Amino acid sequence: MWLIFAVGSAVFAALTSILAKIGIEDMNSNLATAIRTVVVLVLAWGIVFATGAQTGISHISAKSFLFLILSGLATGLSWICYYHAIQVGPVSKVVPIDKFSVVITMVLAFLFLHERVDAKTVIGGILITAGTLVMIL
């Protein structure tokens, strides 16, 4: 089931870039990010209430809450940077750099989450890095 959601994530992320580039024409990228954020907020809470997940709020630990807040801050800063980048630059160059976050995430997962490093992952990271460089140069 995770694979279906991962593919959905990729498809919707691709649509996000194209729709955003069209939508932010002639407007401030920070305002566009704020509008997008409200839409995401309404959608996310709508899903929470539709599935009855709101009952789990009281069980969230302080540590989880802190790290979710930090993750939200990182997401917000990422979106602000991304929207400005696609507004002033070509989407076909911005997106590969943005998706280089895959490699950065892998390195951070190895360092901070102590995930296993294997040859397959290292080779994949090198190929993603090479592909990113080829696409932006």
C-alpha positions in Angstrom: 0.0 0.0 0.0 2.9 2.4 0.7 4.0 2.2 -2.9 0.6 3.5 -4.1 0.9 6.4 -1.8 4.5 7.1 -2.8 3.5 7.1 -6.5 0.6 9.4 -5.6 3.0 11.7 -3.8 5.2 11.9 -6.9 2.3 12.6 -9.3 0.8 15.3 -7.0 4.3 16.8 -6.4 4.7 17.1 -10.2 1.3 18.7 -10.6 2.2 21.1 -7.7 5.2 22.5 -9.6 3.3 23.0 -12.8 0.1 24.5 -11.3 2.1 26.7 -8.9 4.3 28.1 -11.7 1.1 29.1 -13.6 -0.6 30.4 -10.5 2.2 32.6 -9.2 2.5 34.6 -12.3 2.3 38.3 -11.5 2.0 37.9 -7.7 4.2 37.8 -4.7 5.6 34.2 -4.1 5.2 34.6 -0.3 1.5 35.4 -0.7 1.2 32.4 -3.0 2.8 30.2 -0.4 0.4 31.5 2.3 -2.6 30.7 0.1 -1.3 27.2 -0.7 -0.7 26.6 3.0 -4.3 27.5 3.9 -5.5 25.1 1.3 -3.3 22.3 2.7 -4.4 23.1 6.2 -8.1 22.9 5.3 -7.5 19.7 3.4 -5.4 18.0 6.1 -7.9 18.9 8.9 -10.8 17.8 6.7 -9.1 14.4 6.3 -8.4 14.2 10.0 -12.1 14.8 10.9 -13.4 12.6 8.1 -11.4 9.7 9.4 -11.9 10.3 13.1 -8.2 10.8 13.7 -8.7 13.9 15.9 -9.3 11.6 18.9 -5.5 10.9 18.9 -4.6 14.5 19.7 -4.6 13.9 23.4 -2.1 11.1 23.0 0.7 13.1 21.3 3.8 13.3 23.5 5.7 16.5 24.0 8.6 15.2 22.1 6.4 14.3 19.1 4.7 17.6 19.2 8.0 19.5 19.3 9.4 17.6 16.3 6.2 18.0 14.4 6.4 21.7 15.0 10.1 21.8 13.8 9.1 19.7 10.8 6.3 22.2 10.0 8.8 25.1 10.2 11.2 23.3 7.9 8.3 22.6 5.5 7.2 26.2 5.5 10.7 27.5 4.9 11.1 24.9 2.1 7.8 26.1 0.4 8.8 29.7 0.7 12.2 29.0 -1.0 10.6 26.7 -3.6 7.9 29.2 -4.6 10.3 32.0 -5.0 12.7 29.8 -7.0 10.0 28.6 -9.4 8.7 32.2 -9.7 12.0 33.6 -10.9 13.6 30.5 -12.4 12.7 27.7 -14.8 10.7 24.9 -13.2 12.7 22.3 -15.2 15.9 23.5 -13.3 14.4 24.2 -9.9 12.6 20.9 -9.5 15.7 18.7 -9.9 17.5 20.8 -7.3 14.5 20.6 -5.0 14.4 16.8 -5.4 18.1 16.6 -4.5 16.5 16.7 -1.0 16.3 12.9 -1.5 20.1 12.7 -1.2 20.3 15.2 1.6 17.6 13.2 3.5 19.5 9.9 3.0 22.7 11.5 4.5 20.8 13.0 7.4 19.0 9.6 8.0 22.4 7.9 8.1 23.8 10.5 10.5 20.9 11.2 12.9 18.6 8.2 12.6 21.5 5.7 12.3 19.9 4.0 9.3 21.9 1.3 7.6 24.3 2.4 4.8 24.6 -0.1 2.0 26.2 -0.1 -1.4 22.8 0.1 -3.2 21.8 3.2 -1.3 25.2 4.9 -1.8 25.1 4.1 -5.6 21.6 5.4 -5.8 22.6 8.6 -4.1 25.5 9.1 -6.4 23.3 8.5 -9.4 20.7 11.0 -8.2 23.5 13.5 -7.6 24.9 13.0 -11.1 21.4 13.2 -12.6 20.7 16.4 -10.7 24.0 17.9 -12.0 23.3 16.9 -15.6 19.8 18.4 -15.5 20.8 21.8 -14.1 24.0 22.3 -16.0 
